[in-house]
Amino acid sequence: MPQFEAKPPLVGAEGRILEGIVTTLNADGSPNISPMGPIVDEALDLLWLRPFQTSTTYQNLKRTGAGVFHLTDDVELFAQAAVGQPNPLPRLRPAEKIDGVILADACRWFAFEIESLDDSADRTSIVARVIDRGVQRDFLGFNRAKHAVLEAAILATRLHLLDAAEIQAELDRIEVPIKKTGAAAEHRAFNFLREYVKQTALPNNL
């Protein structure tokens, strides 16, 4: 396995952001499942993760130095993991080369170890090297509704940054492609997130 300098890939150069799900292990050995959009290089050998220090993912990565990044088209999993832990938990299996777990139904997975961690700012900079990877099933394909659910999941994590009118406008915009192009899973995922937003930030506006 080649060794890399702890230098992050940059968006617009050799890197791009890929939305996926990171699994880490809590101190008691239980899994933590969290959406994350690291910047990755073309070969997916390097991941630049930027978790907030208040997140469980950050705490676990700092303690264990390893995790698994997954690519999946399961938007219901994205929706649930964005605002808490999925219930019930998805199927998991042990990783072989790190102390971690793999989402058994993800399309692809990348087990990684941390090369550098800088938490001098509120948003930590973590450069990680992929040490093992696998393909478990085909990616379903591009679908506007699935991408819209991802936008809704991101919105649900940023409610503290927006006022009620902005949140409502975004939900209305996001719902259009879901109605036009989504299947039952996309509708369930969006409705789950909309209800979360309603209960959390818009009690009188939805």
Buried (B, 14 or more C-beta within 10 A) or exposed (E): EEEBEBEBBEEEEEBBEBBBBBBBBEEEEEBBBBBBBBBBBEEBBBBBBBBEEEBBBBBBBBEBBBBBBBBBBBBBBBBBBBBEBBEEEBEBEEBEEBBBBBBEBBBBBBBBBBBBBEEEEEEBBBBBBBBBBEEBEEEEEEBBBBBBBBBBBBBBEEBEEBEBEEBBEBBEEBBEBBEEBBEEBBBBBBBBBBEBBBEEBBEEEB
